Amino acid sequence: MTDSAVKNKNWSDKFLSVVERVGNALPHPATLFAIMCLLVIVMSWLISLTGLSVKHPGTGEQIEAFNLLSRDGLHLILNKLVTNFTGFAPLGTVLVALLGIGIAEGSGLIGSLLRMLVLGSPKKLLTVVIVFCGVMSNAASEVGYVLLVPLSAVIFLSVGRHPVAGLAAAFAGVSGGYSANLLIGTIDPLLAGLSQEAARIIDPLYEVNPACNYYFMAASTFFITAIGTWVTEKVVEPRLGPYTGDEKADELQRLSPDEKRGVKYAGLTVLVLIGLILGGLIPADGYLRDAETGSILKSPFMSGVVVIIFFAAAAAGIAYGIGAKTIKSDADVMKGMAKSMETLGSYIVLVFFAAQFVAFFNWTNLGIISAIKGAQFLQGIGADGIPLMIAFILVSALINLVMGSASAKWAIMAPVFIPMFMLLGYSPEYTQVAYRIGDSVTNVISPMMSYFALIVAFIQRYDKKAGIGTIVSTMIPYSVIFLISWTLLLIVWVLLELPLGPGSNIYM
């Protein structure tokens, strides 16, 4: 390693030690939301004492802070605490989607598809395929981290390339390009639900569909794949040099006959499902269109994307399991679904407190008051357009360094920024897509990212002395270049006024 690389590593270690101390000083995200609930209650009382009020720019209504420490506030909390939780938009969508994906993952379908895609690729396209698979894998929760990242290091080593470069390429796709995908994944309905809750602070009837960012994120999939490939081959791999460690290449096993048969069964099942979906969408009176208007944008198909994800993943997973003989009875199916739920215990606890915070924040009117005041301030200083969007992306990226959960951050930020941007004329879908860029690009250098410690363990297999600084010095080029290039892509999107997704535009 060169002297400059050593200096970068030293700087990275110092920088990360500060970030790690700050991150460790924060309480658990669920505790953080509980504390914020208490703060909102106290703030509602204090602000109500000042008599602060604002005029709603749309309705002309005078809005005052609602005191949650009042008698009416106490009754509201007691009556709504349970329904705040059970009615929280992201909870059901995530649970349902993961049940289906759990079957596909438990049967071995997802692992076999990743191995097949990577192993069947020409060596010249190896980096492209790994980054692309990394981006696509985030539709299936943690499978990219636990399977593709270590597998990519093994693949690079088996073809004589530095294993850490393969690991970095996969990690960049899985985590740095986290929001990009050609499929609607669990993160889409999760964020859309939070965005809808926030948008209704301004417009009680506003709907944010899970596919609202699909066009931009589908284009971003190829964009991030190209950028990630370039960074790997032109920046990261030359810096690493030839691999001189003790680890020897293992023979990578191709799909067995049973696994190939399973993939064939799953493929046929997916083709049948696609045929059924197209049969319900293509005819003007298709059974998946809106019964009254014939619309696709506001149809059971669009509102039922999560249900479709569940049935598609479940059916493909079962078909694969039957073909590959990994599913021998209904108990194996239920085991896959149960396993996917095992990882959600802490998420459900988090959602309970996040749901209360969102509800309390809405009840107090603090969100709309701060949004109107904030919009007036931004208008007063002339902050608008692209500079405002760039500033918001940078804020999101910085917050991501000390708070790992994308949904937890968005639950805090959406009630403030979405109403603020709406009052400036920008859609909730646009605010959400800007957040997703900032939230994704710093994942690969954030020790608060839940799988960061796992990546350190993976890299230590090939470099016994590796630590957090090693990961950060390797991944910083991806983070910086993704941030700049992805922001530029959004700027081009804005200048061309392209739709962000089906029925989702940049402006209100």
NUSE-645130 format. One record per residue: x, y negated, z negated of N, C-alpha, C in turn; residue in three letters. Coordinates in pm, whole numbers, plus 32768, in hexadecimal, padded with zeros to 4 digits. Atoms other than C-alpha are relative to their C-alpha. Layout:
# NUSE-645130
XYZXYZXYZala...
This chain:
# NUSE-645130
80558078800080008000800080587F838000met7FAF80787FF480847EA6805D7FF57FA97F85thr8003805C807380D67D907F667F7E7FB27FFCasp807D804D7FFD7FA87CCD7FDE7F8C80567FD0ser806A7FA6802E7ECE7DFF7FA28002800C7F69ala7FF37FF780927F567E1C7E417FC87F827FBFval8033807E80377F0C7CAC7E047F687FFE8006lys80917FFC7FF57DAC7CDE7E887FC3805C7F97asn80337FA280637D827E087DA480057FC17F75lys7FF6804180827DFE7D427C787F927F977FEEasn806A806680057D127C247CCB7F7880427FF0trp80807FB980097BF67D1D7CF87FEA80347F73ser800D7FCC80887C3C7DBE7BA87FDA7F917F9Easp801F806F80597C367C6B7AFA7F707FD18016lys8086802E7FDF7AFB7C017BAF7F9780627FCCphe80617F9B802B7A487D4A7B697FF9800E7F69leu80037FF680937AAD7D4B79FB7FA57F957FC6ser805A806B802C79F87BFE79D37F6F8027801Cval80887FD97FDA78C77C7B7A917FCE80727FA7val80267F8E805378C87DBF79CA7FDC7FD47F72glu801D8031808678D57D04787E7F797FB87FFDarg807F80487FF977B97C2178E87F8C8062800Eval806A7F9E7FEC76ED7D4879647FE480527F85gly80117FAF8078772A7E15782B7FC27FB07F8Dasn80398055806876C47CED77567F687FF5800Cala809180057FEC75677CF877F07FBF807B7FC2leu80487F8C803474677DDA77497FCF80588072pro803D7FA77F9D73C17EFD77FD7F957FB1804Bhis8064804C7FB372E27E79791B7F7580017FC2pro80857FFB803F71A87EF278667FFB7FA47F86ala7FF8805B807572177E3C772880017F70802Ethr7FFA80877FC872637D0C77FD7F757FCE8023leu808980297FDE70FD7D0778807FAC7FEB7F82phe80498011807E70757D35771E80217F787FC1ala7FD58081803671427C0876AB7FC37F8E8051ile803780687FA970CB7B4077D77F6A7FF07FE9met808F800C80226F617B92777E7FED7FA57F87cys8007805380796F9A7AFA762780217F6E8020leu7FDA80897FD9704679CB76C27F8F7FBB804Aleu8070803B7FB56F22799577B17F907FD77FA1val806A802080626E2D79A1768D80247F807FB5ile7FD48076804B6EF878A275C880017F84805Aval7FFC80727FA26F2F77C476FA7F747FCF8021met808A802A7FE26DBA77C677497FC87FA97F90ser802D804F80746D78774175EA80437F778000trp7FB6807E80036E8A763875FA7FD47FA28071leu802480547F8D6E2E75BD77577F6F7FD17FF5ile808C802C80116CBA75B577027FF77F8A7FA0ser7FFF8070805F6D1174C875E380247F7D8045leu7FD6807B7FBA6DAB73D276DB7F927FC88058thr806B802E7FA86C6E73BF77AA80297FF98092gly7FCF80027F766D3573FA78EB7F98803C805Eleu805D7FCD7F9C6C5A74277A1D80307FD7808Aser7FDD80207F766C8274287B977F83800C8056val80707FFA7FA26B9973FA7CBE80208065806Clys7FEC7F9A7F9A6B7475287DA07FF87FBE8089his800080457F7F6BD574AF7EFD7F9980348062pro80627FC77FA56ADB75977FA37F727FE17FDAgly808B8011802E69A075777ECF7FE77F7A7FBDthr8010807E804869E274317E1A7FDF80137F6Egly80217FE1808B699874E17CD080727FD97FA3glu7F9C802280646A4C74657B9A801F807D7FADgln7FD87F8480426B1175837B0080527FE37F84ile7FBA8011807F6B8175907995803680877FD1glu7FC97F8680396C51768E78D57F9B803F7FA0ala805D7FB880576B80779B7829804F803A7F8Bphe7FBB7FD8807A6BE877E076C17FDD80907FD9asn80177F7480246C0E795876827FFD80177F6Aleu80097FF480926C2B7916750D7F7B7FCF7FCBleu8086802880296AC8789375097FA9807B7FEAser805C7F908016699E796774A87FDD80468082arg80217FC57F7E693B799976138077804B803Basp7F887FBE7FCF6AA379EF766A801780877FBEgly7FF07F83804A6AB67AF9755A7F9C80698030leu80677FA37FCF696D7B9575D080248035808Bhis7FD97FD97F7769EC7B997736806D806B7FFCleu7F927FA0800B6B2A7C5076D17FCC80877FCFile80357F8380386A6C7D5376017FA9804B8065leu805D7FC07FA2696B7D9577118043802F8081asn7FC57FE67F7D6A587DA1783A808780497FFClys7F7A7FC680086B997E4177B780098084804Cleu7FFE7F7C7FBF6B417F9F78347FEC7FF18097val801C800E7F716AAF7F337983806E7FB28048thr7F8B80417FC26BD97E4F79C28062806A8032asn7FA37F957FDF6CAA7F8C79C37FC8805C806Dphe80387F9F7FA16BC2807E7A787FDD7FC18086thr802480437F846B5F7F7A7B7A80747FBA8045gly7F8A80427FC66CC17F037BC4801B803A808Aphe7FFC7FD27F746CDF7F177D40807280608021ala7F937FA77FD46E3C7FB57D667FFE808B7FC1pro7FF47F8380496E0580CE7C6A7FC98077804Fleu803D7F907FBA6D1481AC7D288042801E8085gly7FC47FEA7F7D6DB981787E7A8084804B7FF5thr7F7E7FBD80116F1081E17DFD7FEC80917FD4val80187F7880316E8983117D427FD0805C806Fleu80387FAD7F956DC2838F7E6D8069801F806Aval7F9A7FEB7F986EDA835C7F6A806B80627FD1ala7F967FA980326FDB84087E8D7FD280907FECleu80327F77800A6EFC85367E5A8015804A8084leu7FEB7FC27F7E6F08857C7FD0809380118020gly7F717FF97FE4707A852B7FF28043806A7FA8ile7FCA7F9A805970BE860F7EC87FF5808B803Bgly800F7F7F7FBE703787367F8E80678010806File7F9F7FFB7F93711086E180BB808E80107FCDala7F797FF88038724386B67FE2801680867FB9glu7FF37F84804A720287E57F05800B807A805Agly7FF97F8F7FA471D388CB8031808680088048ser7F8080047FBB7325886080BD7FFA7FBE8088gly8010803B7F7B729887B381F3805A7F878014leu7FB3807D7FF0733E866081B78094801E8009ile7F737FDD7FFB749186FA816F802880408084gly7FE27FBD7F81748387D582A680007F9D8074ser800580647F94741F86B08385807E7FAA8000leu7F8780528008754385DF8307807B804D8031leu7F8F7FAF7FD3763C86FB833D7FFB80158096arg80107FE87F7175B18741849680257F848052met7FE3807C7FB875C585D6850480957FDF8000leu7F738025800D772585A08482805B80648047val7FA87F997FC877BF86EB84EC7FF0800E8097leu80177FF37F71772486E18645802D7F888051gly7FD8807C7FBD77BA858E869B808E800A8036ser7F7780087FCF78EE8551877680587FB47F9Dpro7FA6803F80617A2284EA86AD80087F698012lys7FF980907FE67A28839587567F897FB67FC4lys807A803F803678C9835286D67FEA80247F6Eleu80107FD08088790783E4857D7FDE7F907F9Fleu80198070805B7916829584C97F757FC68017thr808480367FDE77E2821785827F9280567FC2val80677FA38031771B834D85257FF77FFC7F67val8000800180937784834283B67FBF7F817FCAile803D807D802E772A81D383897F6A8001801Eval808D7FFB7FDA75E3820884457FB2805D7FA3phe80437FA2805C758A833A83707FF57FC37F75cys80058043808175E0826E823B7F8D7F9E7FF7gly806D80617FFD74F0815B829E7F7980487FFCval807E7FB77FF873DE825482F47FE0804B7F80met80167FAD8077740F831E81B57FBC7FB57F8Fser803C804780727395820680D57F67800B7FFEasn80907FE7800272328260813D7FDE80747FA3ala80147F8880537262839B806A80427FF27F78ala7FD08016808872C683037F1E809680187FF4ser7F727FF580217414837A7E8F804D80658054glu7FBD7F947FB67463848A7F91807E7FCF8046val7F8980347FBE755B83A9804780777FF97FA3gly7F94800B80627625836C7F0C803680887FD8tyr7FD47F818039762E84D07E8B802A8065806Aval7FDF7F9E7F99765285837FDA80587FC6806Eleu7FB880337F8B76C584A980FD80877FC47FDDleu7F838042802377D383DF8048807380657FEBval7F937F9F800E78A285097FCC80158055807Dpro7FF47FB07F86785785CD810B80507FB7806Bleu7FB9804F7F9B78DD84B281E580967FFD7FE5ser7F717FF980227A2984B28127803B8086802Dala7FD37F7B7FD77A4786298166800D80088098val7FFE7FFD7F6D79F585FB82D880787FB38037ile7F8D804F7FD27AFA84E883078082804D7FE7phe7F877FB580207C0085BD825A80108077805Eleu7FFA7F8A7FAA7BA886EA8333802C7FDF808Eser7FD480267F797BF28625847280807FAC7FFBval7F7E8042800B7D38858F83EF7FFA7F6B7FE4gly800C808D80207CB5843983877FFC7FEF7F68arg7FFB801880917CCA839482307F7780187FC4his80847FE080397BB2842481587FBB7F887FBFpro803C807680407B7F82DB809C7FBD7FA78068val8040804D7F957B33823381EA7F77803A8021ala80827FC17FE87A1D833082277FA07FE47F8Fgly8052801F8075799D82FF80C67FCE7F708006leu8024808E7FFA79A2818580F47F9A7FE4806Cala805E80147F9278EE819682437F74802C7FD9ala80847FCF802C77D5826981B07FC57FA87F93ala802E8055806D77BE819580757FD07F798035phe8029807F7FC477AB805981497F77800C8042ala80827FED7FC0768A80E882117F9180187F9Cgly80667FDC806375CF817B80E97FDA7F897FA9val80188067806575F680547FFC80087F728036ser7FF380877FC876727F2280BA7F937FE08063gly806E80117FA1756A7F5681C67F7E80377FCAgly806B7FBB8047746B7FC780C57F747FE58038tyr808980207FD773397F12814F7FE480208092ser80157FE37F7273707F5F82C17FD480918013ala802A7F777FE172C3809183547FA380008078asn80607FEF7F9472018113847D7F7E803C7FCDleu80777FC6803E710981B0838D7FCF7FA67F90leu803680448076702581238283802280567F88ile7FD67FB3807570C68194813E7FB97FD37F82gly80428020807F7067817E7FD180167F6F7FD7thr7FE380898028710A80267FAB7F9F7F9E8042ile8058805C7FB8701B7F8A80AB7F7C7FE97FB7asp807A801A804E6ED27FC17FF2801B7FCA7F76pro7FDE803180856F817F7E7EA9800F7F688001leu7FEB80917FF96FF87E217F0D7F837FB98033leu807A803F7FCB6EBB7DD87FD47F977FEE7F93ala8060800D806E6DE97E1D7EA080217F8D7FA4gly7FD6807180536EB57D297DD17FEC7F7B8047leu8012807B7FB26EAB7C267EE97F6D7FD98005ser8090801C7FFB6D327C467F027FD07FC67F7Bgln8025803580836D0B7C127D8C802A7F6E7FF3glu7FCD8089800A6DE17AD77DA47FB67FA2805Eala804580547F9E6D347A537EDE7F757FDA7FD0ala8088801B802F6BE37A687E327FFB7F977F93arg7FFD807580596C55795D7D3E7FCD7F86804Dile802C806E7FA96C1678707E637F7F80238048ile80747FD37FB26B1D79367F347FCF80857FC8asp802F7F8680436A4F7A357E6D7FDC8072805Fpro80277F987FA069F27AF27FAC8074802A805Bleu7F8F7FE47FA66B4E7B058048802880937FF6tyr7FD57F757FFB6BBB7C6180B68089800A8041glu7F7C7FE47FC86D207CD680F380078095801Bval80007F717FE16D2C7E1F81AD808E80397FF9asn7F7B7FC480126E4D7F168176805B7FF5807Apro7FAF80087F856EBD7EF282E2801D7F708027ala7FF8808E7FDD6ED37D7682CE808A7FD38031cys7F7880237FD2704E7D70830A803780648065asn7FD17F8D7FB2705D7E9B83F480517FD9807Btyr7FB880247F8570C87DEF8538808E7FD17FE1tyr7F7B8034802371E77D3684928058806E7FC8phe7FB07F97803E72597E6283C68025806F8063met7FDF7F9F7F9872487F4D84F380747FCD8054ala7F90803B7FB673287E5F85B7807E7FFD7FABala7F8E8005805C74077E3D8484804580877FF4ser7FC67F7A8009743D7FB68483807380108063thr7F977FF57F9A75017FAA85C8806C7F967FEAphe7FA1806E801A75A27E5E8569806180267F90phe7FAC7FD8807176237EDE8419805780778026ile7FB07F8D7FD17694802384BD80797FD1804Fthr7F9280347FAF77667F6085B880667FB57FABala7FA5804E805577F77E7084B5804B805C7FA0ile7FC07FA3805D783B7F8983BC806A80558043gly7F9D7FB37FB378EF805384C8807C7FAC801Athr7F8F805A7FE179C77F28852A80557FE87F83trp7FB68019807B7A267EDC83C08051807C7FD7val7FBC7F8480257A7D8049837F807E80168054thr7F937FDC7FA57B59807684B180677F928014glu7FA4806F7FE77BF47F1C84CB80387FC07F81lys7FD58041807C7C167EAE835F802580667F94val7FED7FA680737BF07FC4825E8063806F801Dval7FA97F8D7FE37C9680EE830680917FD98019glu7F7380297FF17DD08032837A80417FD97F7Cpro7FCA802680827DFB7FA8821A8023807A7FACarg7FE77F86804E7DE4810381828078804F8034leu7F917FB67FC57EDF819882767FE580977FFFgly80137F6F7FFF7F13831282977FED80377F73pro801A7FC380827E9A83EF817E807580587FD5tyr7F8B7FB580327FB7847980A97FE180477F7Dthr80267FC1807E7EF285097F86800980978005gly7FF47F70800F7EE286707F0D7F87804C8034asp807B7FBB7FD87D7E86BC7F7B800C8038808Eglu7FFA7FBF7F7E7D6A87B1809B7F738009803Blys80817FFC7FBB7C5987BF819F7FBB80867FEBala804F7F86800B7B4688BA815E7FBB801C8086asp80487FDD7F867A9D897682757F6E7FD87FEEglu80898033800A795388C582B27FA08065803Dleu805D7F9A7FD2783689BC82D17F927FC38056gln806E802A7FAC7749899083F17F7E80437FD2arg80807FCB802B75D989E183D57FFA80968019leu80137F6F7FF1758A8B4F839D7F888018805Bser80767FE17FAC748C8C00847E7F7D7FDF7FB9pro807B8020804A73868BDD836B7FE77F6A7FFBasp800D8092800673CC8A6983497FD87FC68088glu8025802D7F7973B88A3984C47F6D801C801Blys808E7FDF7FEE72698AEB84C87FA97FA17FAEarg804A805E805371F58A0D83AC7FF57F778040gly800280827FBC725688D184697FA180048078val805A7FF17F8D719E8954859C7F6E7FFA7FD4lys808A800280337061899384D17FD97F727FD5tyr801C8089802D707C883884347FEC7FA28076ala800C80547F8970AF879585897F7B80128045gly80817FE57FC26F7C884086197F8E7FC37FADleu80668039805A6EB287D484E97FF77F698011thr7FFE80917FEF6F20866985117FC47FD88087val8039801D7F7C6EC8867186857F6780097FFCleu80927FF4800D6D6986EA862E7FC87F877FB6val802F8074804D6D4685D3852B80047F818054leu7FF780767FA86DBF84CD86257F8D80018064ile80707FF57FA26CBE8550871D7F7C7FD97FC0gly807B802380476BAA8532861B7FF87F697FE6leu7FFF8090801A6C1683CE85C37FE57FB2807File801580457F806C2B8361872E7F7080128031leu808B7FE77FD96AD88402876D7F9F7FA77FB4gly80558058804E6A498326865D80197F6D8018gly7FDE808D7FE96AF281E586D37FEE7FD38091leu800180297F736AFD81E588507F737FE18035ile808780237FD0698681FA889D7FCB7F837FBApro8037807C803968CB80B388657FA9801B7F86ala80547FDC807267E3816887768041806F7FAEasp7FB57F98804568F5824186DD7FDD80087F6Cgly802B7FEA808A68AE82D88589805D7FC37F98tyr7FA78043805E69DA822584EA7FF87F68800Bleu801480917FF3696D80CC85627F927FD17FA1arg806B803A8051688B7FDD84A07F7A80228040asp80807FCF7FCA6728806584C87FAC7F91803Eala8054806E7FD0668D7F0D850280417FB28071glu7FBD80577F9E67917E4785C58057804C8063thr7FA57FB67FAA68667F59866180907FD57FF3gly7F7980338013699B7EA785DD805D806B7FC8ser7F9A7FA8803A6ADE7F62859480437FBC7F88ile7FB9804980696B7B7E4F84BD7FB880087F7Aleu804E7FF7807C6A617E5983BE7FAB80808006lys80407F7F7FEF6A127FC883D68025805F7F8Fser7FD97F9B80636A1680FB82F5808D80348019pro7F787FD27FE26B59815A83A980677FA87FBAphe7F9F805C803C6C12802283347FF580007F68met8010800280926B7F801F81D5802180887FC2ser7FE57F7A80326BBA819681B7808980348023gly7F797FD67FDA6D2A819A821C803D805C7F97val7FC67FAE806C6D8C822780C97FC6808D8001val80407F7C7FFA6C90834280EA803780508076val7FC77FBE7F896D17838F8246808D80327FE2ile7F7A7FD580286E7A839981BA7FF7807F7FABile80107F8C80596E02848E80B07FDF807E8050phe802A7F8A7FB56D51857B81A1806C802D8064phe7F997FDC7F9E6E65856B82AB807680447FBEala7F8D7FC780476F7F85AD81B57FDD80887FC4ala80297F82803D6EBB86BD81037FF0806D8068ala80187F9B7F986E4F877082418083802D803Fala7F7E7FDC7FC46FAC876082DC805480517F9Fala7FB37FB88066704B87D281957FD0808F7FEFgly80397F79800E6F5E88FB817480218055807Aile7FE17FB77F846F8F895C82E18093802B8001ala7F717FDD8007710A894F82B4801680717F9Atyr7FEE7F9D806970F68A1681717FD3808A8029gly80307F7F7FCF702C8B2982178062803B8065ile7FA27FD17F9B711D8B3D833E808680267FC6gly7F7B7FE9803B72598B29826A7FFA80607F89ala80157FA3807071C58C0F815E802B7FC47F79lys7FE38041808072088B0C804E7F817FEA7FB0thr80808007804470948AF97FFD7FBC80888010ile803A7F7A7FFD70058C4B7FA17F7380047FC6lys8087800580386ECC8BE07EE77FDC7F6F7FE4ser802D808780206DFE8AB47E83804C7FC67F8Aasp7FB4802F80756ECD8AA37D43807D7FB3802Cala7F8A80477FCF6FFE8A387E107FDC7F748031asp802E80847FD46F36891B7EA87FEC7FA57F87val801A804F80776EC488A67D5480817FDE7FB5met7F80801B8042702688C37CCF80467F898041lys7FC480727FBA70A287D27DDC7FBD7F7E7FDBgly804A807980266F8F86D97D8780217FD97F70met7FE2801D808C6FD686F87C13808C7FC77FF0ala7F758030800A714C86C67C46800B7F6E8028lys7FFB808C7FD6710E857F7CFE7FC77FA47F93ser803B804F806B703F85087BD5805C7FF77F86met7FA87FFF8075714E85627AD880587F837FF9glu7FA680747FFC7221843B7B4A7FB67F7D7FE8thr8051807B8007710283437B1C7FDA7FD87F72leu80258021808970E8834379A180237F717FDBgly7FD58088802371B3820579727FBB7F998057ser8046805E7FA7710A81667AA17F747FE27FCCtyr8088801380336FAF819B7A0B80027FA67F84ile7FF280588075702280FE78C380197F70802Eval7FE280847FC970B17FDB798A7F837FBE8038leu807880357FC16F6D7FB37A4D7F9B7FD07F99val8060802A80676E9E7FA0790D801A7F6F7FD5phe7FDF8086802E6F577E6B789680017F9B8073phe800180597F8B6F817DD979F57F707FD78022ala808C801D7FE36E087DF27A2B7FC77F997F9Eala802F806180636DC67D3878E680397F74801Dgln7FC180817FE36EC07C2979427FBC7FBA8075phe8040803A7F8B6E247BF37A9A7F747FCC7FDDval8088802A80276CC57BE67A0680027F867FA5ala7FF78072805C6D267AFE78E780287F81804Bphe7FCE80747FB56DE17A1A79D67F907FC48054phe807080317FAF6CAF7A047AB97F977FBD7FAAasn8068803780576BBD79C5799B80247F747FCDtrp7FD78080803B6C8878A479107FFF7F8D8064thr7FF580647F946C8A77ED7A62808C7FC4800Aasn7F7880357FFA6DFE77B47A29803D8015808Aleu7FCB7FE57F7B6E4A78527B7B7FD87F958064gly802F80627F9E6D7277677C44802D7F737FDBile7FCE8084802A6DDA76387B7280917FEE802Aile7F7280097FDC6F4C76847BA4801180008098ser7FF87FFD7F6D6F0E76D07D157FE37F76803Bala802480857FCB6E6275837D54806B7F997FDDile7F96805C80296F6574C37C8B8080801A804Flys7F887FDD7FB6707F75827D347FF87FD78092gly801380287F756FEE75487E8E800A7F698010ala7FF780927FFB6FC873D77E4380917FD17FF4gln7F7280228010713373CA7DD0804E801C8081phe7FB77FDD7F8571B3747F7F057FDB7FA28073leu802A805F7F9970E473A07FE5803F7F777FE9gln7FC880838021716572707F2C80927FF38026gly7F7180057FDE72D272CD7F67801A802A8090ile7FF17FDC7F73728E733E80CB802C808F8018gly7FD97F757FEF72DB74AD808D7F91804A8049ala80657FBC7FAF722775748199804680548069asp7FCE7FB87F8D7251765F82BA806F80627FE1gly7F947F9E8007738A772B82F1805B7FEB7F87ile7FAD801080797461768B81DC7FBE80357F83pro80497FCD8074735376E280DE800380998000leu7FFD7F6E7FF573467849815E808980377FDDmet7F787FD2801E74C2786C814C801B7FF77F69ile7FEC8010809174C477E57FE77FB8806E7FB3ala804D7F98804373B678DE7F8380438089800Ephe7FB87F817FEB74787A04801B807980077FA3ile7F8A8002805775B1799C7F5A7FD980137F6Eleu80307FEE808A74ED79817E137FDD80927FE6val80267F74800E745C7ADD7E4A807A805A7FF8ser7F867FAF7FFE75B67B6B7E97804C7FF47F7Dala7FB88015807E764E7AD47D5C7FB880437F8Cleu804C7FC1806B75357B4B7C78801280978006ile7FF17F6F7FEF75647CA97D07808080357FBFasn7F837FD4803E76C37CB47C717FEE80257F6Cleu80127FE6808F763C7CBA7B0D7F7C80457FDFval807F7FBC801774E57D5B7B3B7FE6805C8076met7FFC7FA17F9274D57E997C067F7E80208045gly807D7FD27FC673677EEE7C3F7FC37F9A805Fser803B805A7F9D72DA7E567D7F7F737FD77FD7ala808A801F802671757E6D7CFE7FFB7FAA7F82ser7FFF8051807B71CD7DDF7BA880217F6F8020ala7FDC808A7FDA72747CAE7C447F8C7FBD8049lys806A803C7FB071597C787D3A7F847FE47FABtrp80718019805A70567C967C2580127F7C7FB6ala7FE38080804271027B6C7B807FFE7F8D8064ile7FED806D7FA071527AA17CB87F857FE28055met807180137FA5701B7AD87D8C7F977F9E7FCBala8067805D80306F217A207CA8802A7F6E8004pro7FD1808A7FFA6FFD78E97CBA801A7FD68090val7FD1802A7F7B709178E67E187F978011806Dphe80657FF07F976F7179707EE87F9B7F8D8000ile805980767FFD6E7878637E7780487F81802Cpro7FB580777FDA6F88775B7E9D80137FF98097met7FEC7FFE7F6F6FD677C580027F7B7FF5804Aphe8083800D7FC16E6377E680537FD57F6E8008met8025808E80026E2D767C7FEE80567FAD805Fleu7FAC80427F9C6F48761D80D87FE18031808Eleu802D7FD37F7D6E9D76D681F580378085802Egly7FC27F807FD86F5B782281F47FB180757FC4tyr80517F8E80296EAF797381DC804680517F93ser7FC47FA680636EE47A6780BA8059806A8041pro7FB27F9B7FB96F657B6181BB808C7FCC8023glu7F7E803E7FE0707B7A6F821E80567FF57F82tyr7FB68008807E70DE7A3180B58032808A7FD6thr7FDA7F77802470E27BA9807A807680318054gln7F947FCE7FAA71C37BEF81A480847FBB7FDEval7F868047802A72BC7AE381358036803C7F7Eala7FD67FC0807E72C07B807FD980428086801Atyr7FCD7F797FE572FD7CDA806A808F7FFC8035arg7F77800E7FCF74357C61811D805F7FE77F8Bile7FA98021807274CA7BC37FE5800B80737F9Egly80017F91805F74677CEB7F0D805280778031asp7FBA7F8B7FC975097DEA7FF880977FEF8007ser7F74800E7FD9765A7D5680548062800B7F8Dval7FA37FF7807176EF7D497EF67FEF80807FAFthr800E7F7F804476797EA57E8E808580497FF3asn7F877FAF7FFA77C77F3A7EF380707FCC7FA6val7F9A8035805A788E7E5A7E077FC77FE07F75ile8041801D807F779A7E4E7CE4800B80777FA1ser7FF97F93806277EF7F237BB27F79801C7FBFpro80857FEC803976837EF97B4A7FAA8059805Amet80477FA57FA776147FC77C788005808C7FC3met800B7F868051759B810F7BE0805C8071802Bser7FAC7F937FD0767481F07CBA80937FD7800Ctyr7F7780317FF277B481217CA08063805D7FBAphe7FA77FA5804B784D82067B9780138084804Aala7FF77F847FB2780083327C7380637FF08074leu7FA4801A7F9178BD82937D9680917FFF7FCDile7F7A7FFF803B79EA825A7CB1802E80917FECval7FDD7F72801579E183CE7C58802280458084ala7FE57FC47F7D79D3842E7DC8808A7FD88034phe7F8380307FC87AFB83557E28807980347FB2ile7F917FCD80527BD083D97D078029808E8028gln7FDB7F7D7FCC7BCA852F7DAD80757FF28062arg7F9880157F9A7CAD849B7EBA806E7FA27FD2tyr7F9D805B80387D6383937DEC7FF080037F68asp800D7FEB80907D9C83F67C8180087F7F7FB0lys7FED807F80487DFA82917C207F927F9A801Flys8067805F7FD57CC781F27CBD7FA57FD87F8Cala805D803380647BE0811C7BEB7F9E7FA08042gly8062805E7FCC7ADC800D7C0F80407FA08064ile7FBB805D7FA67BDA7F217CAC8019803C8088gly7FE97FBC7F807C2580257DB97F827FFC8055thr807F80047FB87AB7803C7E177FE57F748036ile802280897FD97A8A7EC47E1E805E7FCC806Eval7FA3802F7F9A7BC87E797EE47FE680458086ser80217FB97F847B5B7F827FE17F7E7FCD803Cthr808680217FD079F27F0B7FF97FE67F6C8015met801480907FEF7A1B7D8F7FEA7FF47FD78094ile801180277F737A517D7781667F74801B8034pro80897FE37FD679007E2181A07FA07F977FC7tyr805C805B804378537D4080A280027F758041ser7FF180877FC978DC7BF9812E7FCF7FFA8090val802380037F7278B27C51829E7F6C80208015ile80907FE77FFA77567CE5826A7FB37F827FDDphe8045807A802B76EE7BA781B37FFE7F988070leu7FF780667F9877697AC082C67FB28029807Eile803C7FD67F8176F87B8C83F37F6A80167FF4ser80907FE8801275A47BF483667FB47F7D7FF1trp803E8085800C75587A8C83067FF67FBE8089thr800380377F7875B57A2084687F9180408053leu806C7FBD7FB874C67B2684F27F797FC47FDAleu807F803B802C73AC7A95841F7FF17F728036leu800680887FC77405793584947FD280058091ile802A7FF07F7473E679A785FF7F6C80258006val808D7FD68006729B7A4E85A57FA57F897FE7trp805080778022721B790A850E7FFC7F9F8076val7FFB805F7F90728E783386327FAA802E8076leu80537FC97F9471DE791C87277F6F80147FD5leu80867FF0803A70AD792D863D7FC580898021glu802D7F787FE670977AA686697FB080347F89leu804C7FC780716F997B6A8599805A805D7FAEpro7FB07FAE8059702E7C1B846B7FCD80907FFBleu803E7F7D80036F3D7D3F847F7F757FF4803Bgly808880067FCB6DDE7D9984F27FAA7F997FB6pro80558067803B6D097C6484B280467FA77F9Cgly7FB4804F80636E217BC183E8805C7F9E8047ser7FB280697FC06EB17A77845980567FB67F9Aasn7FA7804B80596FB8798E83CA7FB57F907FB9ile8048807280376ECD786A83937F7180277FD9tyr80897FE7802F6D7F786382DE7F9D7FE48071met
